[in-house]
């Protein structure tokens, strides 16, 4: 019995030693587990991660919403599509045909498709803000070109310097009226765009701010919502009732053909130098306007760099890669719009491209987009 108990005690002691050895062995394995920190730098590779963040996604889809496709809007859309496709991106396009509600529905469709960025020319600069908010909620970049929103903030607007364009038209008109009368005086019909859009406000603002210094110039203002039939009807109505010296078109793309036709209809179309010539000045620099200046029936155009609005893809790419937009000057050698400026406004960043004052003296300049259009 004593021998049996002795054997049991011996066995129990050996078991305790064995268990104790197993528990104490764990620390000898710890260094192998803790060796991971020596490999951490290779796993983190901070430089490599930063390089990856600076690259835009390989596949990018843009949803583009046109307000309509008459006048220069088709040129604007082509410029955006060409610039995006040059990067290998896909562009889904839609045409709202002057309908802000239709444009909102089209943008909702872009959002549901999960596009990477939305670019649009707003039909209504205020109404577009509801679409802007929905895009923000979905984490989608939002840009406008040609026209800025009113009442909300987006990533960026790329547009001509519309205020400058209005100033250029007014300054040239002052020269023409002074040549005619010896002083700046006369009666001017201003065919306004859609006053719900900042572009019409700026074109009107630049024009009227210059002419405010010339109290003998009377301005008759008629809104047109950018519609050719309204350009025509206003010219017929006011032109027949008033002795006009000049007409300022917020868009010569929309207005040149119908305004000259209306003037001819009421017997008031003539060329520069002829008695009773109605001076025609405007903004856009469309092929029709340049041809009319060359023929002497029009006198000035503030030429927009419409095909170059596609430059917006530079900043889309930057933001998709995790970059940012900064205020400053943008220059490109040989570009008529250069230098341009980026400014932070209450609607987000705004890139303003310079317009070119076109008269009979430089109307044949091959760098003008109106001379490049087919």
C-alpha positions in Angstrom: 0.0 0.0 0.0 2.8 2.4 0.9 4.5 1.4 -2.3 1.4 2.2 -4.3 1.0 5.6 -2.7 4.6 6.3 -3.4 4.2 5.5 -7.0 1.1 7.7 -7.2 2.9 10.7 -5.6 5.8 10.2 -8.0 3.4 10.1 -11.0 1.5 13.2 -9.7 4.8 15.1 -9.3 5.9 14.3 -12.8 2.5 15.4 -14.2 2.8 18.7 -12.4 6.3 19.3 -13.7 5.1 18.5 -17.2 2.2 20.9 -17.0 4.4 23.6 -15.5 6.9 23.1 -18.4 4.1 23.5 -21.0 2.9 26.7 -19.5 6.3 28.3 -19.2 7.2 27.3 -22.7 4.9 30.0 -24.1 7.2 32.9 -23.6 9.9 31.1 -25.7 7.4 31.3 -28.6 6.5 35.0 -28.1 9.5 36.4 -29.9 8.4 34.6 -33.1 5.0 36.2 -32.8 6.4 39.6 -31.9 8.7 39.5 -34.8 5.9 41.0 -36.9 6.9 44.7 -36.1 10.2 44.1 -37.9 8.1 43.4 -41.1 5.7 46.3 -40.6 7.6 48.9 -42.7 7.4 46.6 -45.7 3.7 46.1 -45.2 2.9 49.9 -44.6 4.8 51.2 -47.7 3.5 54.8 -47.1 5.1 56.2 -50.2 3.5 53.5 -52.4 0.1 54.3 -50.9 0.5 58.0 -51.6 1.3 57.3 -55.2 -1.8 55.2 -55.5 -4.0 58.0 -54.1 -2.6 60.4 -56.7 -3.9 58.3 -59.6 -7.5 58.7 -60.8 -9.5 55.5 -61.2 -8.6 53.6 -64.4 -12.3 53.6 -65.5 -14.2 56.9 -65.1 -17.8 57.7 -66.2 -19.1 61.2 -66.5 -22.8 62.1 -66.7 -23.2 65.2 -68.9 -26.5 67.2 -68.9 -27.0 69.6 -71.8 -29.6 72.3 -71.4 -30.3 72.1 -75.2 -28.2 71.7 -78.3 -28.8 74.7 -80.4 -26.3 77.5 -80.9 -23.1 76.9 -79.1 -24.4 74.2 -76.7 -23.6 71.4 -79.2 -20.0 72.8 -79.4 -19.7 72.8 -75.6 -20.9 69.2 -75.3 -18.5 68.0 -78.1 -15.6 69.8 -76.3 -16.4 68.0 -73.0 -16.9 64.6 -74.7 -13.7 64.9 -76.7 -11.6 65.9 -73.7 -13.0 63.0 -71.6 -12.7 60.4 -74.3 -9.1 61.5 -74.8 -8.4 60.1 -71.3 -10.2 56.9 -72.1 -13.3 57.9 -70.0 -16.9 57.2 -70.8 -19.5 60.0 -71.1 -23.2 59.5 -70.8 -25.1 62.5 -72.3 -28.6 63.8 -71.9 -30.5 66.8 -73.4 -33.0 68.7 -71.3 -34.3 70.8 -74.2 -34.9 73.9 -72.0 -36.8 71.9 -69.3 -35.3 72.2 -65.8 -37.5 69.4 -64.5 -36.4 67.1 -67.3 -32.8 68.0 -66.4 -33.4 67.1 -62.7 -34.7 63.7 -63.8 -31.7 63.1 -66.1 -29.3 63.9 -63.3 -31.2 61.5 -61.0 -30.6 58.9 -63.6 -26.8 59.7 -63.6 -26.8 59.3 -59.8 -28.6 55.9 -60.0 -26.1 54.7 -62.5 -23.3 55.6 -60.1 -21.3 57.9 -62.4 -18.0 59.2 -61.0 -18.8 62.9 -61.8 -21.7 65.0 -63.1 -21.1 67.9 -65.4 -24.0 70.0 -66.6 -25.0 73.3 -68.1 -27.9 74.3 -65.9 -31.3 75.1 -67.5 -32.1 77.0 -64.3 -29.2 78.0 -62.1 -31.3 78.0 -58.9 -33.3 74.9 -59.6 -30.2 72.9 -60.2 -29.3 73.1 -56.5 -31.7 70.3 -55.6 -29.8 68.0 -58.0 -26.5 69.2 -56.5 -27.6 68.1 -53.0 -28.7 64.7 -54.2 -25.4 64.2 -55.9 -23.5 65.3 -52.8 -25.6 62.8 -50.7 -24.4 60.1 -53.1 -20.8 61.2 -52.9 -20.6 62.2 -56.6 -18.5 65.1 -57.8 -20.6 68.0 -59.4 -19.3 70.5 -61.9 -21.1 73.0 -64.2 -19.7 74.6 -67.3 -20.9 77.7 -69.2 -23.2 78.6 -66.3 -22.8 78.6 -62.5 -25.5 77.6 -60.0 -27.2 80.1 -57.8 -27.7 79.3 -54.1 -25.6 76.2 -53.7 -21.9 75.2 -53.7 -20.4 72.7 -56.2 -16.9 71.5 -56.9 -16.2 73.9 -59.8 -17.7 76.0 -62.6 -15.8 76.4 -65.8 -17.1 79.3 -67.9 -16.1 82.3 -70.0 -15.6 85.5 -68.2 -19.1 86.6 -69.0 -18.8 89.9 -67.2 -15.7 90.7 -69.4 -17.6 89.7 -72.5 -20.4 92.2 -71.7 -17.8 94.9 -71.0 -16.1 94.2 -74.4 -19.4 94.5 -76.3 -20.3 97.8 -74.5 -16.9 99.3 -75.0 -17.0 98.6 -78.7 -20.5 99.9 -79.0 -19.4 103.2 -77.3 -16.7 103.6 -79.9 -19.2 103.0 -82.7 -21.8 105.5 -81.3 -19.1 108.1 -80.8 -18.0 107.7 -84.4 -21.6 108.1 -85.5 -22.7 111.0 -83.3 -19.5 112.5 -82.0 -20.5 111.4 -78.5 -21.9 108.2 -77.0 -25.7 108.4 -77.5 -28.5 106.4 -79.0 -31.1 103.7 -78.4 -30.0 100.1 -77.8 -32.1 96.9 -77.6 -30.6 94.4 -75.2 -31.8 90.9 -76.0 -31.2 89.2 -72.7 -30.8 85.5 -72.1 -32.4 83.7 -69.2 -32.2 85.9 -66.2 -32.5 82.9 -63.9 -29.0 82.0 -64.9 -25.8 83.7 -63.7 -24.4 83.9 -67.3 -27.2 86.2 -68.5 -26.8 88.3 -65.3 -23.1 88.6 -65.8 -23.3 89.5 -69.5 -26.0 92.0 -68.8 -24.0 93.3 -65.8 -20.8 93.9 -67.7 -22.6 95.6 -70.5 -24.8 97.9 -68.4 -22.0 98.8 -65.9 -20.0 100.2 -68.8 -23.0 102.1 -70.3 -23.9 103.5 -66.9 -21.3 106.1 -67.5 -23.1 107.2 -70.7 -26.5 108.6 -69.7 -27.4 109.5 -73.3 -27.6 105.9 -74.2 -31.1 104.4 -73.7 -31.3 100.7 -73.2 -34.5 98.7 -73.9 -34.3 95.2 -72.3 -36.2 92.2 -73.4 -35.7 88.7 -71.8 -35.5 85.8 -74.4 -34.7 82.7 -72.3 -32.1 82.0 -75.1 -34.9 81.1 -77.5 -34.5 82.1 -81.1 -38.1 82.9 -81.7 -38.1 85.4 -78.8 -34.9 87.1 -80.3 -36.8 87.4 -83.5 -40.1 88.7 -82.1 -38.4 91.2 -79.9 -36.4 92.6 -82.8 -39.6 92.8 -84.9 -41.6 94.5 -82.2 -39.1 96.9 -80.8 -37.3 97.5 -84.2 -40.6 98.5 -85.8 -41.6 100.8 -83.0 -38.3 102.4 -82.1 -35.5 104.1 -84.0 -32.8 101.7 -82.9 -29.1 102.4 -83.1 -27.9 99.1 -81.9 -28.8 95.6 -80.7 -26.8 93.7 -78.0 -27.4 90.0 -78.1 -26.5 88.0 -75.0 -25.9 85.1 -77.5 -25.0 85.7 -81.1 -25.2 81.9 -81.6 -28.9 82.1 -81.0 -29.5 85.6 -82.3 -27.4 86.4 -85.4 -29.5 84.7 -88.1 -32.9 85.5 -86.7 -32.1 89.1 -85.7 -30.7 90.0 -89.1 -33.7 88.3 -90.8 -36.0 90.3 -88.6 -34.2 93.5 -89.4 -34.4 92.7 -93.1 -38.2 92.0 -92.7 -38.8 95.5 -91.3 -36.5 97.2 -93.8 -33.7 98.0 -91.3 -30.9 95.7 -92.3 -27.8 97.4 -93.8 -24.1 97.1 -93.7 -21.5 99.1 -91.7 -21.1 102.6 -93.2 -24.6 102.8 -94.7 -27.1 105.3 -93.3 -29.4 103.8 -90.7 -27.1 100.8 -90.0 -28.2 99.1 -86.8 -25.0 98.1 -84.9 -25.0 94.4 -83.9 -22.8 93.4 -81.0 -23.0 90.2 -78.8 -21.4 87.4 -77.0 -20.3 83.9 -78.2 -18.5 84.4 -81.5 -20.3 81.7 -83.4 -19.6 81.1 -87.1 -22.8 83.0 -88.1 -21.7 86.0 -86.1 -18.2 86.0 -87.6 -19.6 85.6 -91.1 -21.9 88.5 -90.4 -19.1 90.7 -89.1 -17.1 89.9 -92.2 -20.1 90.8 -94.4 -20.6 94.1 -92.5 -24.1 93.4 -91.1 -22.7 92.8 -87.6 -20.0 94.8 -85.8 -18.6 92.9 -82.8 -18.6 89.6 -80.9 -17.0 88.7 -77.6 -15.8 85.2 -78.6 -16.1 82.5 -76.0 -13.6 79.6 -75.9 -16.5 77.1 -76.1 -14.6 74.0 -77.2 -12.1 74.6 -74.4 -14.7 74.2 -71.6 -13.7 70.5 -71.7 -10.7 71.6 -69.7 -12.9 70.8 -66.7 -11.6 67.1 -67.0 -8.3 68.3 -65.5 -9.9 69.1 -62.2 -12.3 66.1 -62.3 -9.2 63.9 -62.6 -7.4 65.7 -59.7 -10.3 65.4 -57.3 -10.9 61.7 -58.2 -7.3 61.1 -57.3 -7.7 62.7 -53.9 -6.3 66.1 -54.9 -7.8 69.6 -54.4 -8.5 72.8 -56.3 -6.6 76.0 -55.5 -7.1 79.6 -56.4 -4.7 81.1 -58.9 -3.8 81.7 -62.5 -4.1 79.0 -65.2 -1.9 79.6 -68.3 -1.6 77.8 -71.6 0.7 79.0 -74.3 -1.2 79.9 -77.5 -4.7 79.7 -75.9 -6.9 82.7 -76.5 -8.5 82.2 -73.1 -5.1 82.3 -71.3 -4.4 83.5 -68.7 -7.5 82.4 -66.9 -8.2 82.7 -63.2 -9.5 80.3 -60.5 -11.4 82.1 -57.8 -13.4 80.7 -54.8 -16.9 82.1 -54.8 -20.1 81.4 -52.8 -20.9 78.7 -55.3 -17.5 76.9 -55.2 -14.4 77.3 -57.3 -14.8 79.2 -60.6 -12.5 79.0 -63.5 -13.0 82.1 -65.7 -11.7 81.9 -69.3 -11.0 85.2 -71.0 -13.1 86.1 -74.0 -11.7 87.7 -77.2 -13.0 91.0 -78.6 -13.7 90.4 -82.3 -14.3 93.1 -84.9 -13.7 93.4 -88.6 -10.0 93.8 -87.9 -9.5 90.3 -86.5 -12.5 88.4 -87.6 -10.5 86.1 -89.9 -8.2 85.0 -87.0 -7.9 81.2 -87.4 -7.6 80.8 -83.6 -11.2 81.9 -83.1 -13.4 78.8 -82.6 -16.0 80.2 -84.9 -13.5 79.9 -87.8 -12.7 76.4 -86.9 -16.2 75.0 -86.8 -17.2 72.9 -89.7 
